[in-house]
Amino acid sequence: MSAGADERSQGDLVGDLASEWQAGGMNLPLIACSLDTAGQQQRLIEWRELLAGAILREEIPGGMRFSFPVHDEMVGRVRALATAEQQCCSFLSFTISEQDGLAVMSVVAPPEGLEALLVLFGAGGERLPSPS
């Protein structure tokens, strides 16, 4: 990601992508979010709060993988937010499973959507502190 893209908000990036597509400068698949700016900002806050509970985040081909401690509330939150995100950003693909005592969420995008994915979910490869 370029330095300029690092400074742009998720809403700016998605809005620019949608504008470019509407102007005919982009081919499908459409890499855009159906939420308005306020909805995008709220969703970004929801992801930041959820991802704060991840104990491991890593880059995978085409996206990111997050591991969370398994308990009913966390698994339910992960599933609900991934489902909501899939509805507004259909270019993202989510997989949620339980492995080795962890809830594992993988999210991938086509190459055209990888920059938007990284803006939303961050870049990784880092072990996060365990929640207290």
N, C-alpha and C positions, 0 to 999 in steps of 0.2 A: 504494500500500500504506500502511496506517495505521501510525503510530508503534508501536502495540502489536504489530502483525504483524511489524515489523522485529526485535523482541526475541524472538520466538518461534522455536523450532527447527523444522526441516523435519518432524521426527517429531511434534512437538506439533500442527502445522498439519494434517498428513495424518491423524493420529489424531482430531483434532476433526472433520474433514470426514467421516471414516468413521463416527464415533459419531453425528453428526447424521443421516447417511443411514440408519443402522441404526434410529434412533429414528423414522424416517418423516418427518423434516423436510426431506428433499432429494429431488428428482426425478433420475432418470437423465439424463445419463450419470453414472456413479459416478466421482467424482474421489477416488481412494484408491490407496494403495500396498499391495501384498500382502506386503511385507517386514515382519518384526518390527522392534522399535525398534533392536536391535543391528545388524540388516541395513541399516536405513535410515541409521544413523550411518556404517557402513562404506561404503555407496554414496556418501554425501555426500563422504566423504574421497576416494574414487576420482574423483568428478567434479571436486573442487577440484584434485587433482593433474593430471588430464588438462587441465582448462581453463587451468591455469598455462602450458601450452604453446601456447595460442592467441595469435596475433599480432594478431587483430582480433576484437572482439565488438561486435555491434550489435543493437538492438531491431528487430524486424520485426513486421508485423501479426500479432497472436496469439502472439508468442513471441520467440525469440532466434536469432541466427546467429553462428557462430564459425568463424574461418578459422585453419587450422593449416598449418605448413610440410609439404610433401608428402615423406614418406619412408615406406618400408614399415612400420616399427614404429609410427609415429604413426597412419597410416591404419588399420592393424589394431586399434590400441587404441580409436580413435574408433568403428569399426564394432562391436567387441565390447561396449563399454560401452553404446552406443546400443541394441544388440540386447537386452542384459540389462535395461536400463531399460524398454524396451517391454514386456517380459514381466511386470514387476511393476507398472508404471504404464501401463496400456493406454490411458489418456486422452491420453497424449503421442504425438505423431506426429513421426518423425525422417526427414530427407532428408539423404543424404550424397553429395557429388559432388566432382569435381575441376574447378576453374576457375582459369584464369590461374596455374597452378603452385601452387595452394593446395588443401588438402582443406577443403571447406566443409560444415559440419554445421548444418542448420536444425532447430529443435525448436519445435513449436507445440502449443497446447492449446485446447480450447473455452473460451469466456469464463468458465465456471465453474471452470476449472482454471488460469487464467492466474496467479493469486496463488501457487499451489503451484509452478508453473513458475518464476516469478521468485524464489521462496525457494530453489529448487534450483539455478538457473543464474545468478541475479543479474540486475541491470539493466545495460544497457550503453550503447553508443554511444562506447566508448572504445577508443583504439588502445593495445594492450598492448606492453610492451617486447619486442624480439626475444629469443628464447632464445639464450644464449651457446653 
